[in-house]
Amino acid sequence: MTQQTIRFTFDNSYRRLPDRFHARTSPTPVAAPGLIKLNAALLEELGLDLSSSTQERAVRLFAGNEIPEGADPLAMAYAGHQFGNFVPQLGDGRAILLGEVIDRTGQRRDIQLKGSGQTPFSRSGDGRAALGPVLREYILGEAMHALGIPTTRALAVVTTGEPVYRETILPGAILTRVASSHIRVGTFQYFASRGDTEAVRHLADHVIARHYPHTIGADSPYLALIEAVLEQQAALVAAWMHVGFIHGVMNTDNMAISGETIDYGPCAFMDTYDPATVYSSIDHGGRYAYGNQPGIAQWNLARFAETLLPVIDDASDAAIQQATDLIRGFFGRYEEHWTTGMRGKLGLATNEPEDVDLIHGLLDVMKTSGADFTLTFRRLCDAAADPAADGWVRDLFVDRHAFDAWAVQWRARLERDPQSPAERAEHMRRTNPAVIPRNHRVEQALNAAVEQSDCGPFETILRVLERPYEDRPELAGYTDPPQENERVLRTFCGT
């Protein structure tokens, strides 16, 4: 009997770039792969046909034991600033790009296996991934997608049947990751640091055609590319800030040129509000603290602009000044996105100059009182509908008089807007999530899967997070901040 083929329609544009952009390499087969999770909704979105295959064949595919027809596996070359220190060669040390497919909307998407074995860029690493970090990336990426924030996504998780050796022995796993592309600021840095101007130009032209075709007709397409990437990053980081997300390791090799969130390592969502919050176990100086993220984004974008200077109109002084002006303008664009989003979180339908002071006034009181970030804004939705509901928000604050003083200003401001209280509250509920992936809940799910081989809590948290803006009975307990003994203060890269 003829075995049916799993149908992936590949069109591998990155593979067509010169050989120095990547290293051809295949996944290393694993001993006894097993399926943990398949993202059926994303599979449908991608237009991938697995209907004719058995689960066993699907498992072999997502484990890297079988290469689908049309794939052309490779590891991408890139460099990066890691905590401010430049490393000239990093690259995909444990990830292999199978290829690119065109999804049902006509968008090109990368299909990548993460944890699929050694590559020429592995250095001393084993090229493998542990189950816990793989499940964490699945949870966080799908949560961000549900929140409406651009992100890489998880298509499948399989176990390898093989251990990985870190501080302890852990079960191995492979994540199938989907992205608009895996091109990073560090990809440009890899070639710029080698003085390979031709490669920088090749890469920039590829990115323009793939992600920013509207810049092709610009007077200076490479300046227009800087501006387009800057705009995407300003919007992305503002969206992170609106939900209390802390990336944790904003190195230049972790900033995707497409404007998607990439590489969920020591990331976390903030519980009590404090701009200095850091969770990453390796961020000893707080470089990537919550409140530092906009500034780090600008710093990374400056490194990106530097790589393009040799190809911008032969690096004329005027072009260099224009690139510098674009980078300096990042904060203006970020503040515009951030302020617009914060107005929405507070139910403000119109713009007034004093709104920024009102927004910062609430954040200051939240910080002083250690109020929970997500709960404060969600409960304000009820307060917007009914002034008698102020007490529910007020209970989150140690200094309740300070909140009361702010609430008087807020209500006076709401009176000047045309929305009815019910309309305002409904809009706010579509802006302020009821549930986020609380660190303690994520850790509980991971511990159950890794230590007890129980994926029930993992499945539960995925169901809870798939509709984060709805009030649902099954959310009971998942909306609550951690008790003192449940708090997770450190998160780890999992490499």
PyMOL commands that set and color helices and strands:
alter all, ss='L'
color gray80, all
select helices_A, chain A and resi 14-16+19-21+40-46+55-63+131-146+185-192+197-211+213-215+221-243+252-254+290-311+313-315+317-328+330-345+355-369+373-385+387-394+400-414+421-429+439-452+456-465+473-475+484-486
alter helices_A, ss='H'
color red, helices_A
select strands_A, chain A and resi 22-24+34-38+74-76+80-82+85-87+95-102+108-114+129-130+153-165+169-179+245-246+268-269
alter strands_A, ss='S'
color yellow, strands_A
deselect
rebuild
show_as cartoon
